[in-house]
Amino acid sequence: KVKDRTIVAIISIVAITFMVYIGHNGAMISLLAIIMGFYFGRETGDQEVE
């Protein structure tokens, strides 16, 4: 659980950093990264429930 949440947090931080570093173009990358983070977070969450 801790590792999964840490990975999602890292992805979010990297996404925000990219958005600030690259600028407007980074917004798309960060959006994709955040969506992927939520997707993986849900996948692991579903597995934990079972």
Biotite code that builds the C-alpha atoms (Angstrom):
import biotite.structure as struc

atoms = struc.array([
    struc.Atom([0.000, 0.000, 0.000], chain_id="A", res_id=1, res_name="LYS", atom_name="CA", element="C"),
    struc.Atom([2.721, 2.468, 0.992], chain_id="A", res_id=2, res_name="VAL", atom_name="CA", element="C"),
    struc.Atom([4.804, 1.735, -2.111], chain_id="A", res_id=3, res_name="LYS", atom_name="CA", element="C"),
    struc.Atom([1.828, 2.159, -4.455], chain_id="A", res_id=4, res_name="ASP", atom_name="CA", element="C"),
    struc.Atom([0.874, 5.499, -2.896], chain_id="A", res_id=5, res_name="ARG", atom_name="CA", element="C"),
    struc.Atom([4.501, 6.631, -3.008], chain_id="A", res_id=6, res_name="THR", atom_name="CA", element="C"),
    struc.Atom([4.720, 5.811, -6.726], chain_id="A", res_id=7, res_name="ILE", atom_name="CA", element="C"),
    struc.Atom([1.537, 7.781, -7.428], chain_id="A", res_id=8, res_name="VAL", atom_name="CA", element="C"),
    struc.Atom([2.880, 10.696, -5.385], chain_id="A", res_id=9, res_name="ALA", atom_name="CA", element="C"),
    struc.Atom([6.175, 10.654, -7.291], chain_id="A", res_id=10, res_name="ILE", atom_name="CA", element="C"),
    struc.Atom([4.315, 10.602, -10.617], chain_id="A", res_id=11, res_name="ILE", atom_name="CA", element="C"),
    struc.Atom([2.230, 13.594, -9.525], chain_id="A", res_id=12, res_name="SER", atom_name="CA", element="C"),
    struc.Atom([5.313, 15.526, -8.385], chain_id="A", res_id=13, res_name="ILE", atom_name="CA", element="C"),
    struc.Atom([7.133, 14.764, -11.639], chain_id="A", res_id=14, res_name="VAL", atom_name="CA", element="C"),
    struc.Atom([4.057, 15.836, -13.620], chain_id="A", res_id=15, res_name="ALA", atom_name="CA", element="C"),
    struc.Atom([3.835, 19.165, -11.791], chain_id="A", res_id=16, res_name="ILE", atom_name="CA", element="C"),
    struc.Atom([7.577, 19.703, -12.204], chain_id="A", res_id=17, res_name="THR", atom_name="CA", element="C"),
    struc.Atom([7.304, 19.022, -15.940], chain_id="A", res_id=18, res_name="PHE", atom_name="CA", element="C"),
    struc.Atom([4.371, 21.427, -16.252], chain_id="A", res_id=19, res_name="MET", atom_name="CA", element="C"),
    struc.Atom([6.352, 24.199, -14.548], chain_id="A", res_id=20, res_name="VAL", atom_name="CA", element="C"),
    struc.Atom([9.632, 23.408, -16.348], chain_id="A", res_id=21, res_name="TYR", atom_name="CA", element="C"),
    struc.Atom([8.314, 22.996, -19.897], chain_id="A", res_id=22, res_name="ILE", atom_name="CA", element="C"),
    struc.Atom([5.335, 25.305, -19.612], chain_id="A", res_id=23, res_name="GLY", atom_name="CA", element="C"),
    struc.Atom([2.118, 25.002, -21.604], chain_id="A", res_id=24, res_name="HIS", atom_name="CA", element="C"),
    struc.Atom([3.353, 21.900, -23.459], chain_id="A", res_id=25, res_name="ASN", atom_name="CA", element="C"),
    struc.Atom([4.045, 20.282, -20.088], chain_id="A", res_id=26, res_name="GLY", atom_name="CA", element="C"),
    struc.Atom([0.381, 20.646, -19.138], chain_id="A", res_id=27, res_name="ALA", atom_name="CA", element="C"),
    struc.Atom([-0.571, 17.823, -21.513], chain_id="A", res_id=28, res_name="MET", atom_name="CA", element="C"),
    struc.Atom([2.211, 15.576, -20.196], chain_id="A", res_id=29, res_name="ILE", atom_name="CA", element="C"),
    struc.Atom([1.278, 16.286, -16.585], chain_id="A", res_id=30, res_name="SER", atom_name="CA", element="C"),
    struc.Atom([-2.392, 15.584, -17.346], chain_id="A", res_id=31, res_name="LEU", atom_name="CA", element="C"),
    struc.Atom([-1.442, 12.212, -18.852], chain_id="A", res_id=32, res_name="LEU", atom_name="CA", element="C"),
    struc.Atom([0.802, 11.405, -15.886], chain_id="A", res_id=33, res_name="ALA", atom_name="CA", element="C"),
    struc.Atom([-1.921, 12.304, -13.376], chain_id="A", res_id=34, res_name="ILE", atom_name="CA", element="C"),
    struc.Atom([-4.502, 10.196, -15.262], chain_id="A", res_id=35, res_name="ILE", atom_name="CA", element="C"),
    struc.Atom([-2.051, 7.271, -15.327], chain_id="A", res_id=36, res_name="MET", atom_name="CA", element="C"),
    struc.Atom([-1.417, 7.766, -11.613], chain_id="A", res_id=37, res_name="GLY", atom_name="CA", element="C"),
    struc.Atom([-5.130, 7.585, -10.814], chain_id="A", res_id=38, res_name="PHE", atom_name="CA", element="C"),
    struc.Atom([-5.516, 4.564, -13.128], chain_id="A", res_id=39, res_name="TYR", atom_name="CA", element="C"),
    struc.Atom([-2.712, 2.596, -11.479], chain_id="A", res_id=40, res_name="PHE", atom_name="CA", element="C"),
    struc.Atom([-3.938, 3.689, -8.052], chain_id="A", res_id=41, res_name="GLY", atom_name="CA", element="C"),
    struc.Atom([-7.396, 2.302, -8.807], chain_id="A", res_id=42, res_name="ARG", atom_name="CA", element="C"),
    struc.Atom([-5.953, -0.929, -10.229], chain_id="A", res_id=43, res_name="GLU", atom_name="CA", element="C"),
    struc.Atom([-3.957, -1.617, -7.065], chain_id="A", res_id=44, res_name="THR", atom_name="CA", element="C"),
    struc.Atom([-6.956, -0.563, -4.966], chain_id="A", res_id=45, res_name="GLY", atom_name="CA", element="C"),
    struc.Atom([-9.218, -3.067, -6.715], chain_id="A", res_id=46, res_name="ASP", atom_name="CA", element="C"),
    struc.Atom([-6.673, -5.834, -6.158], chain_id="A", res_id=47, res_name="GLN", atom_name="CA", element="C"),
    struc.Atom([-6.436, -4.973, -2.459], chain_id="A", res_id=48, res_name="GLU", atom_name="CA", element="C"),
    struc.Atom([-10.225, -5.244, -2.081], chain_id="A", res_id=49, res_name="VAL", atom_name="CA", element="C"),
    struc.Atom([-10.215, -8.758, -3.529], chain_id="A", res_id=50, res_name="GLU", atom_name="CA", element="C"),
])
